[in-house]
Amino acid sequence: MDKRGINRKLRVFLTLIACIVFILSVYSLTLVISNLTGYSLLQNSIQEFAACLSDKGVVFYIDDNCQQCEEQKKLFDNFDMNINYINCNANKYACHVDSVDFVPSFKFKEKLYKGVFSLNQIAEITGC
C-alpha cells in the first residue's frame, strides 16, 4: 500500500475516534449537569416535575392557534400529564380574569411569566 492510502486510512480512523470522543463527552457532560442540578429530562422526572408544578399551583395559559404554545406544550408531552392549564380560546373569561394578555404564559405566586420557557427555567423560577 502506498503512503497516500495509509494517510487516508489514518485520517478516517482519527476522525472516527474524534467523533466517538465527542459523543462520549456530550453524554458525560449531560450526566454531570443532571447530577449537579438534580434534574433529569427522563420521562419519570418530567412527570414528577409536572406534579411539583401542580402542587405549587402553577397554571399555564395557552391558545389553540399559537405556535409558541405548541412549543411549550411539547416540553410537557402536550400537557397529557398532571399540568394545570387554561386554554384561552375555550375559556376567555378565565384568561381575562387572570389578566393574561399574552400566550403562552404561566402564573406562579400571582406573577405572570410570558413566553416559552425551558424546563430548567421553569424549575429555577418555581423551585421544582
Buried (B, 14 or more C-beta within 10 A) or exposed (E): EEEEEEEEEEEEEEEEEEEEEEEEEEEEEEEEEBEEEEBBEEEEBBBBBBBBBBEEEBBBBBBEEBEBBBEBBEBBEEBEBBBBBBBBBEEEEBBEEBEBEBBBBBBBEEEBBBEBBEBEEBBEBBEB
